[in-house]
Amino acid sequence: MACRNFIFSQDTGVGKSSIVSRFVQDHFDHNISPTIGASFMTKTVPSGNELHKFLIWDTAGQERFHSLAPMYYRGSAAAVIVYDITKQVTLKDAREYAESIGAIVAETSAKNAINVEELFQGISRRIPPLDPHENGSNGAMKLGRQSLQSTTRCC
């Protein structure tokens, strides 16, 4: 099973948590509380003849939490920049940023369950496959004693 990290970021109140909740739990909450720091959810989905496990970090949009974002970006396979199409400032900023980095733009509706699954399927298709040596590895170093080979020398 391929496990990949994803991060959701951008301004507060644009729908990051709603999109993640719709994808993971197929649920929409009209009264969702703002994320404090970050929340973490997972979902395993079939993709062809293998399973992909999405490890999703939903980061807080408030300015006071922006310094935490780089910690979540590190090691992520993709970042999803979420914006609210009814707020012209976030819409303009997000579209310009997406164009500047060559990212895909997809309009979704967590409330109406429109294009949320397709968003994750599209991301899954665009990210490169894991190196077989890295699959299942968390980058940790294995500690232990090395077996010493005995050698004999003469004279």
Residue frames as a rotation matrix with the C-alpha (Angstrom) as fourth column:
MET 1
0.586 0.810 0.000 0.00
0.810 -0.586 0.000 0.00
0.000 0.000 -1.000 0.00
ALA 2
-0.404 -0.692 0.598 1.35
0.679 -0.665 -0.311 3.42
0.613 0.281 0.738 -0.97
CYS 3
0.397 0.459 -0.795 1.09
0.872 -0.459 0.171 6.03
-0.286 -0.761 -0.582 1.81
ARG 4
-0.389 -0.494 0.778 1.34
0.721 -0.689 -0.077 9.67
0.574 0.531 0.624 0.78
ASN 5
-0.370 0.180 -0.911 1.15
0.707 -0.581 -0.402 12.90
-0.602 -0.793 0.088 2.80
PHE 6
-0.163 0.383 0.909 -1.09
0.723 -0.581 0.374 15.75
0.671 0.718 -0.182 1.63
ILE 7
-0.682 -0.039 -0.731 -1.48
0.598 -0.605 -0.526 19.20
-0.421 -0.795 0.435 3.11
PHE 8
0.223 0.782 0.582 -4.44
0.859 -0.440 0.262 21.55
0.461 0.441 -0.770 2.87
SER 9
-0.434 -0.422 -0.796 -3.62
0.762 -0.644 -0.075 25.20
-0.481 -0.639 0.601 3.41
GLN 10
-0.459 0.143 0.877 -4.62
0.500 -0.774 0.388 28.80
0.734 0.616 0.284 2.75
ASP 11
-0.685 0.177 0.706 -6.73
-0.470 -0.848 -0.244 31.44
0.556 -0.499 0.664 4.50
THR 12
-0.908 0.408 0.098 -9.16
0.097 0.432 -0.897 30.84
-0.408 -0.804 -0.432 7.32
GLY 13
-0.171 0.978 -0.117 -12.81
-0.166 -0.146 -0.975 30.11
-0.971 -0.147 0.187 6.54
VAL 14
-0.330 0.006 -0.944 -12.33
-0.921 -0.223 0.321 29.00
-0.208 0.975 0.079 2.92
GLY 15
0.631 0.763 -0.140 -13.46
-0.776 0.622 -0.108 25.37
0.005 0.176 0.984 3.37
LYS 16
-0.349 -0.850 -0.394 -10.30
-0.784 0.496 -0.373 23.30
0.512 0.179 -0.840 3.90
SER 17
-0.819 0.034 0.573 -11.76
-0.428 0.628 -0.650 21.26
-0.382 -0.777 -0.500 6.76
SER 18
0.214 0.976 0.029 -15.07
-0.623 0.160 -0.766 20.84
-0.752 0.146 0.643 4.93
ILE 19
0.391 -0.144 -0.909 -13.36
-0.850 0.323 -0.416 19.37
0.353 0.935 0.004 1.86
VAL 20
-0.700 -0.705 -0.117 -11.28
-0.577 0.654 -0.488 16.99
0.421 -0.274 -0.865 3.99
SER 21
-0.586 0.556 0.590 -14.33
-0.450 0.381 -0.807 15.95
-0.673 -0.739 0.027 6.02
ARG 22
0.469 0.775 -0.424 -16.35
-0.785 0.146 -0.601 15.35
-0.404 0.615 0.677 2.84
PHE 23
0.095 -0.520 -0.849 -13.58
-0.781 0.490 -0.388 13.19
0.618 0.700 -0.359 1.37
VAL 24
-0.828 -0.561 -0.022 -12.73
-0.411 0.632 -0.657 11.17
0.382 -0.535 -0.754 4.49
GLN 25
-0.849 0.503 0.162 -16.13
0.066 0.404 -0.912 10.87
-0.525 -0.764 -0.376 6.18
ASP 26
-0.690 0.606 0.396 -18.55
0.486 -0.017 0.874 11.80
0.536 0.795 -0.283 3.35
HIS 27
0.171 0.680 -0.713 -20.00
0.977 -0.211 0.034 14.37
-0.127 -0.702 -0.701 5.73
PHE 28
-0.439 -0.246 0.864 -20.66
0.377 -0.923 -0.071 18.12
0.815 0.295 0.498 5.61
ASP 29
-0.077 0.336 -0.939 -21.11
0.984 -0.129 -0.127 20.17
-0.163 -0.933 -0.320 8.79
HIS 30
0.425 0.328 0.844 -22.66
0.553 -0.832 0.045 23.64
0.717 0.447 -0.535 8.41
ASN 31
0.906 -0.028 0.422 -21.25
-0.327 -0.681 0.656 24.65
0.269 -0.732 -0.626 11.81
ILE 32
0.547 -0.770 -0.329 -17.68
0.697 0.636 -0.330 23.35
0.464 -0.049 0.885 11.57
SER 33
0.865 -0.297 -0.404 -15.24
0.150 -0.616 0.773 24.93
-0.479 -0.730 -0.488 14.03
PRO 34
0.689 -0.688 -0.227 -12.02
-0.638 -0.427 -0.640 26.59
0.344 0.586 -0.734 12.87
THR 35
0.657 -0.565 -0.499 -8.96
0.510 0.821 -0.259 24.32
0.556 -0.085 0.827 12.91
ILE 36
0.848 -0.477 0.232 -6.48
-0.502 -0.581 0.641 25.10
-0.170 -0.660 -0.732 15.68
GLY 37
-0.104 -0.958 0.267 -2.92
-0.550 0.279 0.787 24.35
-0.829 -0.065 -0.556 14.56
ALA 38
-0.522 -0.011 -0.853 -3.63
-0.794 0.373 0.480 21.35
0.313 0.928 -0.204 12.33
SER 39
0.332 0.577 0.746 -5.82
-0.673 0.699 -0.241 18.27
-0.660 -0.422 0.621 12.19
PHE 40
-0.706 -0.643 -0.298 -4.91
-0.693 0.540 0.478 14.91
-0.146 0.543 -0.827 10.71
MET 41
0.413 0.829 0.377 -7.12
-0.601 0.559 -0.572 12.38
-0.685 0.010 0.729 8.89
THR 42
-0.771 -0.636 0.021 -6.51
-0.418 0.531 0.738 9.30
-0.480 0.560 -0.675 6.76
LYS 43
0.498 0.866 0.040 -8.40
-0.577 0.365 -0.731 7.49
-0.648 0.341 0.682 4.04
THR 44
-0.656 -0.640 0.400 -7.44
-0.148 0.630 0.763 4.40
-0.740 0.441 -0.508 2.05
VAL 45
0.435 0.794 -0.426 -8.83
-0.593 -0.104 -0.798 4.18
-0.678 0.599 0.426 -1.47
PRO 46
0.259 -0.321 0.911 -8.41
0.580 0.806 0.119 1.68
-0.772 0.498 0.395 -4.31
SER 47
0.380 -0.214 -0.900 -6.45
-0.691 -0.713 -0.122 2.93
-0.615 0.668 -0.419 -7.30
GLY 48
0.020 -0.308 -0.951 -6.21
-0.854 0.489 -0.176 0.43
0.520 0.816 -0.253 -10.12
ASN 49
0.510 0.123 -0.852 -4.91
0.104 0.974 0.203 -2.80
0.854 -0.192 0.483 -8.62
GLU 50
-0.533 -0.681 -0.502 -3.37
0.628 0.078 -0.774 -1.21
0.567 -0.728 0.387 -5.52
LEU 51
0.588 0.685 -0.432 -4.43
0.793 -0.381 0.475 0.76
0.161 -0.622 -0.767 -2.47
HIS 52
-0.365 -0.636 0.680 -3.43
0.332 -0.771 -0.543 4.35
0.870 0.028 0.492 -1.79
LYS 53
0.232 0.376 -0.897 -3.52
0.972 -0.074 0.221 5.67
0.017 -0.924 -0.383 1.75
PHE 54
0.125 -0.096 0.988 -4.00
0.252 -0.960 -0.125 9.43
0.960 0.265 -0.095 1.96
LEU 55
-0.108 -0.224 -0.969 -2.43
0.990 -0.109 -0.085 10.99
-0.087 -0.968 0.234 5.06
ILE 56
0.114 0.338 0.934 -4.07
0.600 -0.773 0.207 14.42
0.792 0.536 -0.291 5.17
TRP 57
-0.563 -0.311 -0.766 -2.92
0.783 -0.498 -0.373 17.42
-0.266 -0.809 0.524 7.19
ASP 58
0.344 0.721 0.602 -5.57
0.722 -0.612 0.321 20.16
0.600 0.325 -0.731 7.43
THR 59
-0.614 -0.721 -0.322 -3.74
0.769 -0.453 -0.451 23.29
0.179 -0.524 0.832 8.58
ALA 60
0.209 0.647 -0.733 -5.23
0.755 -0.583 -0.299 26.30
-0.621 -0.491 -0.611 10.36
GLY 61
0.211 -0.055 0.976 -5.72
0.862 -0.460 -0.212 29.36
0.460 0.886 -0.049 8.19
GLN 62
0.964 0.179 -0.198 -5.33
0.258 -0.819 0.513 31.97
-0.070 -0.545 -0.835 10.91
GLU 63
0.623 -0.741 0.251 -2.28
-0.320 -0.534 -0.782 34.20
0.714 0.407 -0.570 10.52
ARG 64
0.354 -0.512 0.782 -0.92
-0.931 -0.115 0.346 33.21
-0.087 -0.851 -0.518 13.94
PHE 65
0.546 -0.113 0.830 -0.51
-0.115 0.972 0.207 29.59
-0.830 -0.208 0.518 12.74
HIS 66
0.945 -0.133 -0.300 1.24
-0.307 -0.037 -0.951 30.35
0.115 0.990 -0.076 9.41
SER 67
0.070 -0.990 0.125 4.68
-0.994 -0.080 -0.079 29.75
0.089 -0.118 -0.989 10.93
LEU 68
-0.039 -0.029 0.999 3.71
-0.466 0.885 0.007 26.09
-0.884 -0.465 -0.048 11.49
ALA 69
0.795 0.539 -0.278 2.92
-0.473 0.263 -0.841 25.43
-0.380 0.800 0.464 7.80
PRO 70
0.163 -0.775 -0.611 6.49
-0.908 0.125 -0.401 24.58
0.387 0.620 -0.683 6.63
MET 71
-0.587 -0.350 0.730 6.61
-0.688 0.692 -0.220 21.72
-0.428 -0.631 -0.647 9.13
TYR 72
0.191 0.762 0.619 3.61
-0.123 0.644 -0.755 20.12
-0.974 0.068 0.217 7.39
TYR 73
0.743 0.047 -0.668 4.78
-0.653 -0.171 -0.738 20.84
-0.149 0.984 -0.096 3.83
ARG 74
-0.299 -0.953 -0.055 8.02
-0.951 0.292 0.100 18.92
-0.079 0.083 -0.993 4.37
GLY 75
-0.902 -0.167 0.399 7.65
-0.167 0.985 0.034 15.41
-0.399 -0.036 -0.916 2.99
SER 76
0.069 0.996 0.049 4.23
-0.185 0.061 -0.981 16.03
-0.980 0.058 0.188 1.46
ALA 77
-0.478 -0.154 0.865 3.42
0.714 0.506 0.484 14.57
-0.512 0.849 -0.132 -1.95
ALA 78
-0.344 0.428 0.836 1.02
0.650 -0.534 0.541 17.41
0.678 0.729 -0.094 -2.74
ALA 79
-0.824 0.198 -0.530 -0.33
0.296 -0.648 -0.702 20.65
-0.483 -0.736 0.475 -1.33
VAL 80
-0.178 0.848 0.500 -3.93
0.912 -0.048 0.407 21.66
0.370 0.528 -0.765 -1.92
ILE 81
-0.982 -0.100 -0.160 -4.49
0.144 -0.945 -0.294 25.41
-0.122 -0.312 0.942 -1.86
VAL 82
-0.242 0.970 0.028 -8.14
0.969 0.241 0.049 26.04
0.040 0.039 -0.998 -1.00
TYR 83
-0.997 -0.007 -0.075 -9.95
0.010 -0.999 -0.033 29.28
-0.075 -0.034 0.997 -1.74
ASP 84
-0.217 0.972 -0.088 -13.51
0.552 0.048 -0.833 30.59
-0.805 -0.229 -0.547 -1.53
ILE 85
-0.574 -0.031 0.818 -14.89
0.805 -0.206 0.557 31.61
0.152 0.978 0.143 -4.94
THR 86
0.546 0.819 0.177 -17.22
0.745 -0.572 0.343 34.13
0.382 -0.055 -0.923 -3.24
LYS 87
0.674 -0.427 -0.603 -14.23
0.208 -0.674 0.709 36.04
-0.709 -0.603 -0.365 -1.80
GLN 88
0.978 -0.194 0.073 -12.56
0.022 -0.251 -0.968 37.82
0.206 0.948 -0.241 -4.71
VAL 89
0.414 -0.881 0.229 -9.26
-0.910 -0.404 0.091 38.37
0.013 -0.246 -0.969 -2.85
THR 90
-0.036 -0.437 0.899 -8.68
-0.442 0.814 0.378 34.67
-0.896 -0.383 -0.222 -2.10
LEU 91
0.741 0.373 0.558 -9.92
0.312 0.545 -0.778 33.67
-0.595 0.751 0.287 -5.55
LYS 92
0.905 -0.419 -0.081 -7.52
-0.319 -0.539 -0.780 36.02
0.283 0.731 -0.621 -7.35
ASP 93
0.172 -0.890 0.421 -4.54
-0.966 -0.070 0.247 35.16
-0.191 -0.450 -0.873 -5.11
ALA 94
0.131 -0.081 0.988 -5.09
-0.226 0.968 0.109 31.40
-0.965 -0.238 0.108 -5.35
ARG 95
0.890 0.242 0.386 -5.53
0.301 0.324 -0.897 31.37
-0.342 0.915 0.216 -9.13
GLU 96
0.731 -0.678 -0.071 -2.42
-0.598 -0.588 -0.545 33.52
0.328 0.441 -0.835 -9.67
TYR 97
0.013 -0.744 0.668 -0.37
-0.878 0.311 0.364 31.31
-0.479 -0.591 -0.649 -7.35
ALA 98
0.399 0.214 0.892 -1.61
0.071 0.962 -0.263 28.11
-0.914 0.168 0.369 -9.03
GLU 99
0.994 -0.025 0.108 -0.75
0.105 -0.099 -0.990 29.47
0.036 0.995 -0.096 -12.48
SER 100
0.532 -0.843 0.081 2.70
-0.831 -0.539 -0.139 30.60
0.160 0.007 -0.987 -11.33
ILE 101
-0.293 -0.665 0.687 3.65
-0.755 0.602 0.261 27.08
-0.587 -0.442 -0.679 -10.19
GLY 102
-0.592 0.074 -0.802 1.86
-0.688 0.473 0.551 25.17
0.420 0.878 -0.229 -12.94
ALA 103
-0.880 0.306 0.364 -0.68
-0.086 0.650 -0.755 23.59
-0.468 -0.695 -0.545 -10.59
ILE 104
-0.641 0.755 0.136 -4.05
0.521 0.298 0.800 22.20
0.564 0.584 -0.584 -11.56
VAL 105
-0.843 0.492 0.215 -7.14
-0.527 -0.679 -0.511 24.18
-0.105 -0.545 0.832 -10.58
ALA 106
-0.659 0.675 -0.332 -10.31
0.432 0.701 0.568 22.31
0.616 0.231 -0.753 -9.65
GLU 107
-0.514 0.585 0.627 -13.55
-0.759 -0.651 -0.016 23.78
0.399 -0.484 0.779 -8.36
THR 108
-0.713 0.270 -0.647 -15.22
0.415 0.906 -0.079 21.65
0.565 -0.325 -0.758 -5.71
SER 109
-0.064 0.686 0.725 -18.18
-0.726 -0.531 0.438 21.87
0.685 -0.498 0.532 -3.36
ALA 110
-0.960 -0.252 -0.124 -17.88
-0.082 0.675 -0.734 20.10
0.269 -0.694 -0.668 -0.04
LYS 111
-0.542 0.822 0.173 -21.48
-0.603 -0.237 -0.762 21.08
-0.585 -0.517 0.624 0.74
ASN 112
0.472 0.796 -0.379 -22.89
-0.814 0.229 -0.533 19.46
-0.338 0.561 0.756 -2.42
ALA 113
0.215 -0.497 0.841 -20.21
-0.001 0.861 0.509 16.73
-0.977 -0.110 0.185 -2.75
ILE 114
0.993 0.112 0.030 -19.15
0.039 -0.077 -0.996 18.00
-0.109 0.991 -0.081 -6.18
ASN 115
0.643 -0.762 -0.075 -15.67
-0.156 -0.035 -0.987 17.10
0.750 0.646 -0.141 -7.52
VAL 116
0.504 -0.489 0.712 -14.22
-0.848 -0.124 0.516 16.23
-0.164 -0.864 -0.477 -4.08
GLU 117
0.596 -0.268 0.756 -13.47
0.112 0.961 0.252 12.58
-0.795 -0.066 0.603 -4.96
GLU 118
0.837 -0.242 0.490 -12.27
0.514 0.043 -0.857 13.69
0.187 0.969 0.161 -8.40
LEU 119
0.713 -0.606 0.353 -9.86
-0.623 -0.778 -0.077 16.16
0.322 -0.165 -0.932 -6.77
PHE 120
0.309 -0.602 0.736 -8.14
-0.670 0.411 0.618 13.38
-0.674 -0.684 -0.277 -4.82
GLN 121
0.650 -0.062 0.757 -8.16
0.449 0.835 -0.318 11.00
-0.613 0.546 0.571 -7.78
GLY 122
0.901 -0.303 0.311 -6.52
0.125 -0.503 -0.855 13.69
0.415 0.809 -0.415 -9.92
ILE 123
0.493 -0.746 0.448 -3.87
-0.870 -0.417 0.263 14.33
-0.009 -0.519 -0.854 -7.29
SER 124
0.425 -0.286 0.859 -3.21
-0.237 0.880 0.411 10.60
-0.873 -0.379 0.306 -6.97
ARG 125
0.792 -0.083 0.605 -2.65
0.570 0.454 -0.684 10.31
-0.218 0.887 0.407 -10.73
ARG 126
0.845 -0.416 0.336 -0.32
-0.107 -0.748 -0.656 13.33
0.524 0.518 -0.676 -10.91
ILE 127
0.515 -0.705 0.487 2.11
-0.801 -0.195 0.565 12.49
-0.304 -0.681 -0.666 -8.13
PRO 128
-0.076 -0.622 -0.779 5.01
-0.772 0.531 -0.348 10.25
0.631 0.576 -0.521 -9.05
PRO 129
0.764 0.334 -0.552 4.98
0.002 0.854 0.520 6.68
0.645 -0.398 0.652 -7.73
LEU 130
0.743 -0.491 0.455 6.97
-0.579 -0.129 0.805 5.89
-0.337 -0.861 -0.380 -4.63
ASP 131
-0.159 -0.865 -0.476 10.45
-0.832 0.377 -0.407 4.47
0.532 0.331 -0.780 -4.99
PRO 132
0.536 0.436 -0.723 10.06
-0.087 0.880 0.467 0.78
0.839 -0.188 0.510 -4.04
HIS 133
-0.350 -0.744 -0.568 12.87
0.597 0.290 -0.748 1.20
0.721 -0.602 0.343 -1.52
GLU 134
-0.905 0.034 0.423 10.99
-0.278 -0.802 -0.529 4.06
0.322 -0.597 0.735 0.17
ASN 135
-0.012 0.992 -0.126 7.54
-0.437 0.109 0.893 2.46
0.900 0.066 0.432 0.24
GLY 136
0.717 0.370 -0.590 6.65
0.341 0.551 0.761 1.81
0.607 -0.748 0.269 3.85
SER 137
-0.267 -0.875 -0.404 9.76
0.901 -0.077 -0.427 3.60
0.343 -0.478 0.809 5.05
ASN 138
0.832 0.534 -0.147 9.41
0.549 -0.760 0.347 6.55
0.074 -0.370 -0.926 7.32
GLY 139
0.532 -0.712 0.459 12.98
-0.165 -0.618 -0.768 7.68
0.831 0.333 -0.446 6.83
ALA 140
0.800 -0.217 0.560 14.03
-0.576 -0.015 0.817 6.24
-0.169 -0.976 -0.136 10.18
MET 141
-0.088 -0.903 -0.420 17.45
-0.783 0.323 -0.531 4.74
0.615 0.282 -0.736 10.65
LYS 142
0.832 0.333 -0.444 17.56
-0.065 0.853 0.518 1.17
0.551 -0.402 0.731 11.91
LEU 143
0.109 -0.788 0.606 19.77
-0.948 -0.267 -0.176 0.88
0.300 -0.555 -0.776 14.96
GLY 144
0.978 0.146 0.150 21.42
-0.191 0.918 0.347 -2.30
-0.088 -0.368 0.926 16.07
ARG 145
0.178 -0.962 0.209 24.71
-0.439 0.112 0.892 -4.07
-0.881 -0.250 -0.402 16.37
GLN 146
0.477 -0.149 -0.866 26.49
-0.840 0.213 -0.500 -5.00
0.259 0.966 -0.023 13.23
SER 147
0.930 -0.227 0.289 27.71
0.104 0.917 0.384 -8.53
-0.352 -0.327 0.877 13.15
LEU 148
0.309 -0.909 -0.280 31.47
-0.874 -0.388 0.294 -8.53
-0.376 0.154 -0.914 13.06
GLN 149
0.911 -0.104 -0.399 33.08
-0.139 0.833 -0.535 -11.00
0.388 0.543 0.744 10.76
SER 150
0.639 -0.738 0.218 36.03
-0.208 0.107 0.972 -12.68
-0.741 -0.666 -0.085 12.35
THR 151
0.815 -0.494 -0.302 39.18
-0.293 0.097 -0.951 -12.64
0.499 0.864 -0.066 10.34
THR 152
0.760 -0.648 0.055 42.39
0.286 0.409 0.867 -14.39
-0.584 -0.643 0.496 11.14
ARG 153
0.770 -0.606 -0.198 45.75
-0.557 -0.489 -0.671 -13.15
0.310 0.627 -0.715 10.19
CYS 154
0.766 -0.618 -0.176 48.95
0.642 0.747 0.173 -14.89
0.025 -0.245 0.969 10.13
CYS 155
-0.150 -0.976 -0.156 52.15
0.988 -0.153 0.013 -13.26
-0.036 -0.152 0.988 11.39
